[in-house]
Amino acid sequence: MTIESLDNPVSVDLSPIWLNMQKFAGCEQLKLNLGCGADQKEGWINIDSGDHFGQQGLDIVHDLATGIPFPSNSIDFIFHEHFIEHLTREQGKALTQECFRVLKPGGVLRIACPDLRQAVLDYLNDEIKTREEFVKYCSHWMDKSNAEILNLSMREWGHQYIYDEEDLTKLLREVGFSEAAIRRAEVGKSDFSELASLETRKDSLVIEAVVGGEREASAPSDTSVDGNSTGSNNTGGKRADDNCSDNNSEQPVLVSVLAFAYNHEKYIAEALESWLMQRCDFKFEIVIGEDCSTDSTLEIIERYQEQYPDIVRVVSDVKNVGSRENFLRTAVLCKGKYVAYCEGDDYWIDAEKLQKQVDFLEANDDYSTCFHAIMVRDEQHQKLLPDQMTKKVSSSTDIYDLAEGNYIHTPSVVFRNPFKSGFPEQLLKSLEFAVAGDYIMHMYNAQFGKIKKLPDVMAVYRVHPKGLWSSRPLLQKLKDWTKVLDNLIDNFSGNIVDVLKVQREKNLARIDELSKQDSN
């Protein structure tokens, strides 16, 4: 792909500032130097926010915390040096997921960063002050103790998280790179000439990872669902048809990914990519309820369905049926023993998400539900943020905890399938008011087992102006929530109802408080 073939180089609204892109016109290979600061590389697209070193010499001024402003399967090489340690692990994982997304099949990511293991060994062997890099960069610490220096090196310069080889390899596997595609490299050396002699720091941990599981470029073939040139598949790496050993077999479906989409043309491809990238040892399907969108959402889904006919199924109609009916008609088609839930505007960021959750549920029959931590994508401010909106709970909870208020984010949950024999009457009645159908479903499932929370951050919940729930004013949300609680109170019994009534009273008190504020 050449730079002039990028008709729309920003697949989502990331608002980058393009400064010197004309110099890359005609280039057959696109190489990104991320978070480069003042260390710009000739022949590379140098991207940085410009906050610390200014914009001089940069090709794109852009906050990489909001994503990489290139379409999927468009980049040949990515390099970043001593950048990832300035991000939290969750942010580093999100950035690495973006690298995986934009790289072509056979594309290579090279990461250079401080080495936690080496730093600890230098401390234990009393060799910190003898290191060439220490003398070069930290000679003003010569009068400090080794303990002070080790602590300072972890925290100074805006450091957030320091990796060793094991942890960085684990992170790369989590976002979709296969074990065989990841290896440690020597500083300044690479089997790829484009990646040799790049590092400026001799003490770095250097890891390379190749998209597609091979340490060689893939041969080009046809185009992807978004029209971009690809290699052997449409997403730049292995996906469900070759990640899951049983996905093409006659084995029964173990997991149904249950999704819903309405006017999600900006987001649905990213969601599908994240579901299809799952690496697991069982067969799964993706069942999408598409509610007669007025944009190109259905067209995008149907292109994926055509490419993955044994995995992707779409349910749609010539008219809009509403969220409740869309849920009912789609959920009953789920064939799996387990259901993984996700909306079409959210997405997953861990290629082993399904495997981890299913492994837990298979080993623990006394649990009905498994969910995990998430990140929040603020579309209005273009930020990827830690989850500050959700109640903190322990790793194991039950229906009484859940009756106090919802703490399970939609894209994070996997539960035992209650739909295989038709819709349970209790659940059907409870869904009469379906604006919060996920909470109602979690309450129903929690009657049959405990709820497990995994600490891994494996999905992103997107907040945007057109979100079915997030777009509602707070007062309207509270009023709608009261109706949800009323339905649950009518359809549950025993002590659970008492807990739900307490939540309802708190909700009504908040409505009263806000109404008084509005009247004043």
N, C-alpha and C positions, 0 to 999 in steps of 0.2 A: 504494500500500500504506500503510495506517495502522499506527501502532505497536501497537494491540491485535490486529492481524491476524498479528503475528509469534508464532505459537503456540510455536515453538521458536527464539528469536532467535539461539541459538548452535548452528551446524551442526556444530561440532567442540568438543571439551572445552577451551575456552580460559580458563575460570574467571575471567571478569570480575566486577567488583563493580558492580552497578547501583544508583546512588544516587538519581537524580532523573528516572527515565524516565516517571513518571506525567504530567509536564507536557507530554509529547509525544503523549498520547492524542488521537486525532482528527486529527492532522496529516496532510495529504495528501502533503506532501513531507518526506522525511527528509534532513537535511543533517548531515554529520559534520565536526567540527573536530578534526583529529588532532594529537596531540602539542602540545596548546594551552598547557600550563603554566598561567600565571596569566591568559592572554589568552583568556578565555571569550567566546563570541559569543552574543548573545540570539537565540533561535529555532533554534540549532544544538545538536546533541548533542556536547558537549565531552568528549573522551576523552584521558586522559593517565595515566601511571603514578603520578603524584603524588609521585615521588621527590624532586623539586627544589623544587616550589612548594606542596606539600601537596595535600590533597584538597578543600579548600573551593571551592565553585562548580562542581566537576566533575559530570558526569552519569554517566560510566562511568570507574572506576579500572581500568586494564588495561594490560598490557605489550604494546605493538603489535608487538614483535618476534615474538610468537607468532601473529600474524594479526589480522584485524578481526572482531570477534564479531557478525557479521550474515550472513544467508544470501545466496546469489548473487542478483543482480538485484533488490535491495531498496532501494537508496539512490539519491537523485536528484543530490546534490551532495556533493563532498568537497573540503575545503580544508586545507592545512597550510602553515604559514609558519615558515621557518628551523628546520625539524625534520629534513629529509632529510639535511642535511650532518652530522648527529650520528650517522649510520649509515655503515657501510662500503658500498661500491657494491653488494656482493652483498646486504646487508641492505636497502638502498634499493630494489633491484630486486624483492626478495621482497615488500616493503611495497607497491610500485606494482602488482605482480601481484595482490595482495589488493584493492587499489582497483579494478582492472579487473574482478575477479570480482564484487564486491558492487554495482557500479554497474549501474543499469538501462540498457537501450538508450536512447541519447540523454542518459544521465547524464554529468556533467561533473566532471573532476578539475582543480583549480587548485593549482599548486605555486608557492610563493614561497621563494626561497633566495638565498644570496650568489652573486654573478656572478664567476666566476674570470676571465673575459676583462676585465671592467671593473677588477678589482683589479690585474691585470697592467698594463693601460693606465695606470692612475693611478700605478703605480710607475714606469713608463717615462717618463711625462710630468711626474714630480715633483709630482703633484697629490694624493697621499694625505692630507696634513695639511690640505688646503683643503676637503675634503669635509664637508658638514654632518653626516653620520652619524658620521664620525670624531670630530669635535668633541664630538658628543653622547655617544658611548659610549666613546671611547678617548683622551680628552684627557690622561690620565695617561701616555700613550706619547709625548707631544709631544717629549720629549728624546731619543727613540730615532731611529736612522737609518731610512730608507725600507726597506732590506733587512730590518732587524729587525722592523719593523712588518708587512711582507708575510709573513714567516715566522711571526710570532706569530698573525696573523689566520687562517692555515691550520690552526693547531694548538690555539689557545686555545678555551675554552668547550666542550671535548669534541668539536671538529670532527674528522671522520673522512675526509670526501671532499667536495671542492668541485667543482661543476659549471659548465660554460659551456652556452650554448644548444644547441650541436651535440651535446654528450654527453647532456644531459638529454632531448633529442628522441630520440636513439638508444635510450636506456633505455626510453622510452615505447613506441617501436616494437617493442622486444624483447619486451615483455609482451603485445602484441596491439593496441595503438592503431595505426590506419592513419596514413600520412603526412598525408593530407588532413584528419585529425581533430585535428592538433596545430598550435598556433600560439603565438607570443609575444604577450603582452598587456602593456599599460601598467599600472604600479602604480596600483591603485585604480579601474581602468576595466575594464569587461567588457560584452559583448553580452548577458550574462545578468544581470538586475538583482540576482539573489540573490548574485552573486559580486563586485559592485561595492563599493568602499570598505571592503575587508576588511584590507588590509595596514597594518601599523604601521611598517614600514621602507621608506623612500623609495628606498633603493639596491638593491632586490631585483631579481633575475631572476625574471620571472613567466611561467609557461607554463600554457596550458589545453589539455586533451585531452578529446575527446568520444567516448564508446563508440558504436561502430557506423559510424564513418567519416563521419558528417554533422555539420555544425555547427548542428543543430537537433534538437529532440526527436523521437523516433520515435513513431508512432501505436501505442497499445496494441492487443494482439491476444490470443492465447490464453495458456494457462499453461505453465510449464516442467515438466520432469520432476520437480522437487521441489515442485511445486504453487504456486510463486510467480508473481505477475503479471509478464509480460514484454512486450517489444515484438515485433519481427519474428522473433526466434529465441529459443532457450531459454537462452542463456548471457550475454546482456548485451553482446555484440559479435559481430563476424563470426566464423564458424567454418568448418569444412572445406568445406561445400557452397557457400560464396561466397568464402572466402579463396583457395581453389585454383582457378585458372581452368579447369583440366581435370577437376575432380572430378566433374562431371556429364556429361562428354563420353564418347565411345566409345574414348578413348585407353586403353591398357592401364595397369594399376596399376603404378606405379614403386616404391612403398614399402609394405610391410606392417608395421603396428604390431602386434607379437606380445605379448600380455599374458595374465597368469594371475591368477585371483581365487578366493579361498576365504575366506568369512566376512569380507569387506572392506566391509560396508555403511557403515561410518563414513568410508571413504576412496574408494570406487570412483567416486562422482560427481565428486569433485575430479580424480581421474585422467583420467576421460573428458573433462571440460571442458578439461583441459590438452592432450590429444591432438587434440581437435576444433578448438582455437583455432589450429592451425598454419597459417601463411600461406606458401604455396609456389606454384610454377608447374607442378606436376605432380599427378597423381592418386595418392591413397593410400587404403588400407583399414585398418580396425582389426579384428583377429581375436582374440577373447578366449576362453581356455579356463577355463570356470567349473566347479569340481569339486564340485557338489552341496552348496553352502553350506547351513548350518542357519539362516542369518539371511536378510535380504532382498536380498542381493547380486545374485542372479539377476534378481529382479524389477526392480531399478534398471537393470541392464544392458539388459533387454528393453524398458524404456521408451525408452531411448536408441536401441536398435535399431529400434523402431517409428518414431521420429522421423527417424532417419538410416539408412534401409534399404539405401542404396547404399554406405554407408561402414562401418557397424558390423555385425559378425557374431559370434554367440556360439555356442560349442560346449559342450554340457552333457549330462547324463544323469540317470537316476533314482537312481543310486547313485554314491558316491564311488569314483574309480578310482585315486587317488594321484597324487603330483606327476609321476612319471616318465611314466605313461601319459597324463596330461593334457597334458604337454609334447609327446609324440609325436603324439597325434591332432590337436593344434592347429597345430603347426609345419608339418605337411605341407600345410595348407590355405593357407599364405601364397603369394600369387600374384606378389608384387613382385620386382623385380630386387634390391632391398635389403630388409633386415629391421631394424626399430627395436624394441628390446626394452624392456619396462617391466612391473613387477609392479603389481597393482591397488591396492597401498597406497603406492606412490610417485607422483610427478607431475612434470611439466615446467613450467618457468617462463619459457621463451623461445619466443615465437610463431614465430621463424625457425629454431628448432633443426633441424628436418628439412632445411630448405633449405640451411643452412650445411654440414651433414654430407654430404648428397647431392652438393652442388656440389663438395666436396673429392674424394669418391670417383669422381665422374664424370670429374674432371680428372686423376686419379692412379691409373692402372690397376695400379701396383705395390703399392698398399695394399689390404688386404682388409677392414680394420676402422677405424672412426673413433669415438672417444669424447671426452668432455669433462669438465671440472671440475663438481663438484656441491656442494650444501649438505646438511647433515644435520639432520633434524627429530627432536629428542628429545621424544617424546610424554610421557614420564614427568615431565619437568621443564618441558614446554611451552616449549622453546627452539629457535630456528633458529640453527644453529651452522656455522662453517666446517668443512670436512672435515679432521679431524686423524687419522683412522683409516687412511688409505690411503697406501701407499708413494708417494713422489714420484718421478716419472720424467720423462725428456726428452720433447720433442714428437713424436719418432719412435723407436719401439722395434720389436722383432721377437719371434719365438717363443722365443728363448733368454732374453730378458728376462722374458717372461711365465712361462716354466717355473720361474723363481726364486720366483714368487708372484703372486697375482692383484692387479691394481691398476685393474681396470675395473669401475666400479659399474654395476649392472644397468640403471638408467634412463638411462644416458648413452650407450649404444652403438648404432651402426648398422653393419651388416656385409653383405657380399654374400651373397645367399640360397643356402644349400647344400641346401635342402629341395625345390627345384622338381622334381627328378626322383626323388623319394622319399628316404628316409633313408639317407645313406651308412653302409655297414656298420661302418666304423671308429668313427664317431660313435655309432652305435647301441650297440655293445659298450661304449664308454667311458661311456655313460650308465646302465650297470647300477646304479650307485649315484648317485641323481639329486639328492641334497640340495644339491649345488653344480653343477647342470647348466649354469649360465651360464659358469663357468670352463672346464668341459670343452668347451663350444661355442666359446669364445674360442680355446682351444688348437687345436682342429680348424681353425678359420678362419685362424689365424696361420700355418698351413703353406703358405698360398697367397698371402701378401702381408704387407707391413709393417703396423704399427699406428700410427695418427695420434692424438695428443691435441690437442684444441683448448683454448685457455685459458679460453674463455667458460664461466661458471657458468650452466647451462641446465636443471638438474633438481634435485629434492630427494629424497634417500633417507631414508625414514622408519624410525626405530628405535622399536619399541613392544613391549609384553609379549607380544603374540600373533603377532609376526613369525616366519615359518618358521625363519629362521636366527638373527636377533638375539635371540630368546627362549631359545636354548639356553645352558646353562652353558658356560663357557669350556673346561673339560676335555672335555665331550662334543663341542664343536666341533672340538677338536684330534683327537679319536679319529675323528670322521666325516671330517675332512679327510685323515687318513691313508688311509682307504679310497678316497677320491677319487684320491689320488696313486697308490695301488696300481693302480687301474684304468687311469690314464693311462700308467703305466710298462708295463703289459701290452700296451697298444694303440699305443704309439709306438715309434720305433726310433732308432738312431744316437745322436749327441751329446745330443740333447734328453732322452733317458732319463737320461743322467748328471746333467744339471742337475736333473731332477725328483727323482732319488735324493738329491741334496744337500738339496733342500727337505724331502724326507721325513725324512731324518736329523735335521734341525733341529726338525722337528715332533715326532718321537719324543723328542728330548731335552727339549723343553718339557713334554711329557706326563709324563715321568719326574720332572721338577722339581716340577710341580704335584701329582703323586701323593704325593711325599715330604712336601710341605707339608701335604697333607690328612691324612696318617697321623700327622703330629706334632701 
